[in-house]
Amino acid sequence: SQTIHQWPATLVQPVGSPLSLECTVEGTSNPNLYWYRQAAGRGLQLLFYSVGIGQISSEVPQNLSASRPQDRQFILSSKKLLLSDSGFYLCAWSVQGSYEQYFGPGTRLTVT
Amino acid sequence: DAKTTQPTSMDCAEGRAANLPCNHSTISGNEYVYWYRQIHSQGPQYIIHGLKNNETNEMASLIITEDRKSSTLILPHATLRDTAVYYCIVLRNSGYALNFGKGTSLLVTP
């Protein structure tokens, strides 16, 4: 069966510090991968998606970036965090072309 | 993708059926209705989806009206663990983005 892992579960970082969140998927090949953010009291916002290694599409311009160095690994990064980057970050995967997306447990990021 | 309208919140007694409505009057012929839910502090969970026919799986049933302008998600025997925000999303079966709106906050009470 497929599983999706995210770490860390929680993170507190000062403004201006770098960020790296990692997501890995097991039990499937060539998945679509997604990064979402949910700010407090708000809906989910798609940040990035990837249909293959090295292929990243950005949905919202911001100071975040994403990379996919391996088929089942998706990384969300920032060089300098802003207060507005606080939120609940979720990684998800799907079979190519499907809207059945399966989400990881999330990382709760607080920028202080 | 068509816009959806859902009630902000609903209550349901434990053991009873929870019927969550969704209006999607601008849905087009090639758009699917998807339902997800999000339990507090967890990632969203896929529930079910359909195009025209009613669908049932181990979690829920999806009833789509004949004109496809609205649908109802049915949890046949709600439990306390079903307390969550339920999202109705209408999408063409291509592309990538799931745009979650505000959803319906379902509270299942003892």
Interface residues (C-beta under 8 A of the other chain):
Chain A: N32 Y34 Y36 G43 L44 L46 Y49 V51 S57 E59 F88 L90 A92 G97 S98 Y99 E100 Q101 Y102 F103 G104 P105 G106 R108
Chain B: Y32 Y34 S41 Q42 G43 P44 Q45 Y46 H49 I89 L91 N93 S94 Y96 A97 L98 N99 F100 G101 K102 G103
